[in-house]
Amino acid sequence: MKMDPVSLTINMRSLSHGINKDRFELSLREIDWNLDNIEPGDGQAFIDLEVDLEDRGIICRGILDAVFATPCARCLEKVNFPITEEIYRVYSWEGNISDDLDSEPVILGGGFSILNAVREAIILSIPGKALCTPDCRGISYI
């Protein structure tokens, strides 16, 4: 399985019918995340990905392991937060694969991007109130 490390697009031609598994290392700073007040942290990031190519579509499952940063809710200093979050997305060229699942369209022969699914995993992992330290006293004490 081949994936573009910047657009997070899986090459359809690199998939075989059935389950395809691979681990990808990401350069987080090269990807356009388009997330407000969230930026990639330092260090390595990985996606363990399982792509099931079926006759009617593609089921993509994986785990994202990364570090991102957001401002402290009190003093606005950068706070790193680790992410280990599940990724799940269904892609189809026939509409929905089942009545229970929403699916994204995919064009046969080209590729499909998992960027939106990964972005959602990041958003779901953001701490509700990120603090640089538990006893942060806020902006007036910097």
N, C-alpha and C positions, 0 to 999 in steps of 0.2 A: 504494500500500500504506500502510495506517495502523497505527501501533503506539502503545499507551499507554506513555508514557515512565516510568511508575512501576512498573506490573505487568509490563511487557515482553510484553503480550498483543497479538497480531496480530489485527486485525479481519478475519474471513473474508469479509465483504461487500466489503472493499476490494481483494480479490484477483481477478485475472482468471485464466482457465484458462491453464496454461503457466507460463513463468518471469516472476516479478515481482522487480524489483531496486530497492533504495533504500538511502540512507545516513541513519542516525539519530544525532543528538547526544543524549547521555545526561547527566542530572544525577545523578551517582553517589550523592550523599548523600541523595537522595530515595527511593532504592530500598532495600527491606529485604533485604539480602544474606544475613543469617543465617549468617555465617561467623565462626568462632572465631578471635580474634587477627588478623583481617584487616579493614582498613577502607579505604574509598575515599580515594585521594589527592586532591590539589588539581588543578585544571585540567579540560580538556575530555576527554570520552570519546566514541568513535564506534563504531558497528556498521555495517559494510557488509554488507547482507543480501541473499541471493538465496533466494526462496521459489518452489518449483516445485509448483504445484497440479495434481495428477493426478486421474484418476477414482477411484483407490483410496486416495489419501492425499496427504500433503504432505511434501516433502523440503526441509529448511531448512539452508542453508549460509551461513556468514558469517565475518567477521574482526572481532574485538574489539580496539580500540586504546584503552588506558586506563592509568591509574597507580593502584596500590593500595599500602597500607602494612602492614607487619607488624613486630613487635618484633625488635630485634637479638638474635641468639642469645647474645650475651655480656653486653651492658649493658642490654638491654631498651628502648633508645631507638628511636624510630620510624624505620623504614627504608622508603623508597619504592622500589617496583620496577615497571618498565614491563611492560605486557602487550600483546603482539601475538599473539593466539591464535586458532586456527580454532574455529569453532562448527559443529556438525553434529548434526542431530536429525531423525528420521523420525516423522511423526504419521500416524495412520490411524484410520479409522472402521470398518474391516473386519478388525481384528487386524493381523498382520504383512503388509507389502507384499510382502516376499519371505522365504524361509526363512532367509536369511543375516542379516537385520536385525531387531533388536528395535525396536518402535515404541511410541510413547505414544498413547493414545486421544485423539480430538478429537471434539467435538460439532458436528455440521453446523449451519451458520448462525450460530454464535456466534463464538468466537475460540479461540486457543490461545496459551499462554504459552511463551516461549523462556527464561524466567528460569532454569530448572534447567540448560539447556544452557550459558547464559552463566556461571552459578555454577560449573559443572564446568570451564569454560575457565580461570576465575580460579584455582581450586584446583590445576589442573595447572601453572599458571605460577608458583606460589609457590616461591621459592628454597629449596633443601634446608636451607641454613644461612645465613639472611640476616644480613649484618654491616653495621653503619653505616659502618665503614671497615675495610679489610683488616687493619690493625694494632690494632683495638679490643682494649683490655686487660681489659674486663669491668667488672662492677658495683663491685668493690672499688677501682677507680681513677677513679671518677666524681668 
